[in-house]
Amino acid sequence: MDSDQRKELRSVVTQQPHGKLHLLIGDQCIDIYKVKDLSQTGMRLKVGKQVSVNENILVRFQTKTIVLKLNGTVMWSSGFSSLAVVADESDYYLIGIRLTSSSLLESLW
C-alpha cells in the first residue's frame, strides 16, 4: 500500500488532537481528517485531497491558544473510495510525511 520507510518507533494515535489540523501547500489548505501514527521524523495522515509525492508541505495544528507548524515532504500517497457515513470523508488519501525539522519533539519545544 505504501513505501513508508521510517525506522523509528511509531506511536499509533488513538485519540485525535483537540484542535484544527490542516495541510498547507502553497495557498491550498487541505483538511487533515486523522493522524494515523507519529514518529520522531514523520507521520501518516488521512487527508481529503490527493497530494503529490515530493511536495513540500506545512502541517498546521491550531487551538485558541496555540499554533504549531511543522515543515515536511510527502513521501507517499494512496487514495481510497468508500461509502463512508461522513460524506466529507468518503474519498480520502493516506499520505506519509517526512518532517524536515530534526524531530517532532524538538518542534514542540
Rosetta silent file (secondary structure, phi, psi, omega in degrees, C-alpha in Angstrom):
SEQUENCE: MDSDQRKELRSVVTQQPHGKLHLLIGDQCIDIYKVKDLSQTGMRLKVGKQVSVNENILVRFQTKTIVLKLNGTVMWSSGFSSLAVVADESDYYLIGIRLTSSSLLESLW
SCORE:     score description
SCORE:     0.000 S_00000001
   1 L     0.000  -39.695 -178.754    0.000    0.000    0.000 S_00000001
   2 L  -144.498  170.820  179.225    2.764    2.457    0.772 S_00000001
   3 L  -117.772   38.385 -179.891    6.519    2.741    0.831 S_00000001
   4 L   -65.722  123.143 -173.382    6.826    4.309    4.269 S_00000001
   5 L  -118.353   20.983  179.625   10.377    3.575    5.387 S_00000001
   6 L   -61.705  135.618 -179.071   10.611    5.221    8.805 S_00000001
   7 L   -96.052  -16.070 -176.694   12.909    3.221   11.056 S_00000001
   8 L   -74.344  160.098  173.313   11.859    4.906   14.321 S_00000001
   9 L   -62.806  133.971  179.989    9.314    3.551   16.738 S_00000001
  10 L  -105.946  143.811  174.732    5.841    4.757   15.752 S_00000001
  11 E  -106.969  120.371  176.543    3.059    5.743   18.077 S_00000001
  12 E   -74.922  130.648 -176.647   -0.409    4.897   16.824 S_00000001
  13 L   -91.467  108.915  179.609   -2.690    7.852   17.541 S_00000001
  14 L   -94.506  -29.233  176.869   -5.895    6.569   19.140 S_00000001
  15 L  -113.768  119.479 -177.088   -7.114    9.918   20.486 S_00000001
  16 L   -74.118  149.692  179.719   -7.055   12.746   17.966 S_00000001
  17 L   -61.645  145.977  176.597   -5.732   16.171   18.994 S_00000001
  18 L   -87.381  101.580 -176.970   -8.262   18.725   20.214 S_00000001
  19 L   157.919 -173.380 -179.465   -7.865   21.489   17.667 S_00000001
  20 E  -102.906  135.012  177.774   -7.785   22.044   13.936 S_00000001
  21 E  -118.491  129.791  178.558   -5.319   20.225   11.701 S_00000001
  22 E  -137.102  152.258  172.422   -4.556   21.376    8.167 S_00000001
  23 E  -106.060  121.389 -178.333   -2.064   20.558    5.462 S_00000001
  24 E  -106.836  125.901  177.467   -0.801   23.731    3.774 S_00000001
  25 E  -132.224  105.530 -174.680    0.622   23.561    0.257 S_00000001
  26 L    58.794 -122.125  178.396    1.258   26.990   -1.221 S_00000001
  27 L   -96.245    5.524  177.833   -2.118   28.759   -0.984 S_00000001
  28 E   -86.723  143.033  175.641   -4.077   25.490   -0.577 S_00000001
  29 E  -126.281  110.667 -175.327   -5.455   24.466    2.811 S_00000001
  30 E  -108.394  131.691  178.008   -6.396   20.767    2.999 S_00000001
  31 E   -66.311  136.782  169.696   -8.270   19.253    5.946 S_00000001
  32 E   -97.931  114.772 -179.026   -6.472   16.535    7.878 S_00000001
  33 E   -75.215  -36.211 -173.618   -9.172   14.040    8.898 S_00000001
  34 E  -160.903  141.619  169.015   -6.974   11.941   11.137 S_00000001
  35 E   -92.470  116.798 -176.444   -3.425   11.467   12.390 S_00000001
  36 E   -83.768  -47.083  175.993   -2.815    7.726   11.994 S_00000001
  37 E  -156.308  163.080 -178.291    0.651    7.469   13.555 S_00000001
  38 E  -135.430  148.945  167.741    3.669    9.568   14.573 S_00000001
  39 L  -138.889 -178.738 -179.534    7.392    9.062   14.947 S_00000001
  40 L   -65.203  -26.763 -174.749   10.221   11.496   15.649 S_00000001
  41 L  -118.206    5.013 -179.027   10.756   12.115   11.935 S_00000001
  42 E  -168.474  178.950  178.385    7.384   11.571   10.305 S_00000001
  43 E  -155.749  156.317  174.776    3.683   10.952   10.380 S_00000001
  44 E  -113.625  126.962 -173.924    0.929    9.163    8.489 S_00000001
  45 E  -125.071  149.085  171.149   -2.171   11.281    7.825 S_00000001
  46 E  -103.113  117.898 -175.470   -5.661   10.779    6.421 S_00000001
  47 E  -125.960  166.061 -174.441   -6.496   13.778    4.208 S_00000001
  48 L   -96.910    6.515 -177.906   -9.341   14.816    1.906 S_00000001
  49 L  -148.781  147.149  178.376   -7.396   15.613   -1.253 S_00000001
  50 L   -66.632  138.630  179.485   -4.657   13.998   -3.296 S_00000001
  51 L  -126.371  136.541 -177.592   -1.200   15.370   -2.628 S_00000001
  52 L   -74.025  142.548  173.535    1.776   14.806   -4.922 S_00000001
  53 L   -63.159  144.941 -177.365    4.786   12.829   -3.755 S_00000001
  54 L    73.389    7.346  176.766    7.831   15.047   -3.071 S_00000001
  55 L   -72.559  132.578  173.255    5.524   18.022   -2.385 S_00000001
  56 E   -81.494  130.454 -173.480    6.849   20.353    0.324 S_00000001
  57 E  -132.588  171.576  172.947    4.096   20.916    2.871 S_00000001
  58 E  -132.309  124.553  173.966    3.352   22.536    6.204 S_00000001
  59 E   -93.568  122.694 -179.029    1.276   20.710    8.840 S_00000001
  60 E  -115.039  125.567  173.288   -0.595   23.267   10.957 S_00000001
  61 E  -112.441  129.906 -174.298   -2.170   22.422   14.317 S_00000001
  62 E  -139.189  132.659  169.676   -4.248   25.204   15.839 S_00000001
  63 L  -123.581 -172.126  178.166   -6.212   25.763   19.031 S_00000001
  64 L   -65.383  -26.619 -174.711   -7.430   29.001   20.612 S_00000001
  65 L  -116.040  -11.924 -174.781   -4.049   29.466   22.296 S_00000001
  66 L  -130.771  140.429  166.923   -1.504   27.532   20.183 S_00000001
  67 E  -129.335  117.496  179.849   -0.415   27.458   16.549 S_00000001
  68 E  -116.585  129.462  179.169    2.149   24.768   15.735 S_00000001
  69 E  -123.991  131.441  179.266    3.613   24.428   12.241 S_00000001
  70 E  -121.972  126.050  176.287    5.757   21.529   11.066 S_00000001
  71 E   -81.882  145.019  177.631    7.590   21.524    7.725 S_00000001
  72 E  -162.896 -179.135  178.368    7.722   18.306    5.779 S_00000001
  73 E  -131.701  137.283  177.325    7.779   16.478    2.481 S_00000001
  74 E   -75.179  121.945 -178.594    5.195   13.999    1.152 S_00000001
  75 E   -96.764  -29.630  177.865    6.962   10.661    0.731 S_00000001
  76 E  -157.646  160.937  179.991    3.998    8.573   -0.482 S_00000001
  77 E  -150.772  135.240  177.972    0.260    8.865   -1.145 S_00000001
  78 E  -133.747  129.691 -179.211   -2.523    6.271   -1.529 S_00000001
  79 E   -98.539  151.243  179.699   -6.138    7.050   -2.450 S_00000001
  80 E  -140.584  150.070  173.479   -9.293    5.269   -1.290 S_00000001
  81 E  -127.094  137.679  178.967  -13.005    5.424   -2.064 S_00000001
  82 L  -154.136  168.537  174.232  -15.667    4.129    0.283 S_00000001
  83 L   -95.364   78.429 -176.571  -19.267    4.602    1.313 S_00000001
  84 L   -79.800  153.075  176.526  -18.452    6.457    4.498 S_00000001
  85 L   -66.120  -40.499  178.967  -21.063    7.626    6.975 S_00000001
  86 L   -88.895  114.199 -174.867  -19.479   11.090    6.948 S_00000001
  87 H   -56.477  -37.192 -177.678  -19.877   12.402    3.390 S_00000001
  88 H   -65.602  -18.600 -176.300  -16.757   14.567    3.616 S_00000001
  89 H  -110.061   15.476 -177.387  -14.629   11.513    4.267 S_00000001
  90 L   -69.015  -35.734  173.130  -15.983    9.150    1.566 S_00000001
  91 E  -114.208  125.875 -177.830  -12.947    9.717   -0.654 S_00000001
  92 E  -146.854  169.744 -179.019   -9.699   10.107    1.203 S_00000001
  93 E  -132.518  138.536  169.574   -5.956    9.697    0.906 S_00000001
  94 E   -98.487  131.967  179.618   -3.362    8.326    3.268 S_00000001
  95 E  -129.847  148.404  175.560   -0.073   10.171    2.995 S_00000001
  96 E  -106.075  125.571 -177.887    3.320    9.695    4.562 S_00000001
  97 E  -111.193  130.268  168.929    5.103   12.859    5.672 S_00000001
  98 E   -99.445  120.574 -179.859    8.806   13.115    6.428 S_00000001
  99 E   -74.712  137.098  179.541    9.345   16.037    8.775 S_00000001
 100 L   -90.513  -12.845  169.208   12.199   18.338    7.783 S_00000001
 101 L   -67.366  157.325 -177.408   12.673   19.545   11.374 S_00000001
 102 L   -64.570  -27.438  172.644   15.245   17.352   13.079 S_00000001
 103 L  -164.668  156.627  177.411   12.475   15.776   15.154 S_00000001
 104 H   -62.310  -40.704 -178.707    8.836   16.149   16.090 S_00000001
 105 H   -63.605  -39.474  178.703    9.777   16.530   19.764 S_00000001
 106 H   -64.547  -31.327  179.961   12.153   19.420   19.043 S_00000001
 107 H   -67.577  -24.931 -177.918    9.344   21.202   17.183 S_00000001
 108 H   -82.225  -15.356 -177.485    7.234   21.145   20.334 S_00000001
 109 L   -97.732    0.000    0.000    9.801   22.960   22.478 S_00000001
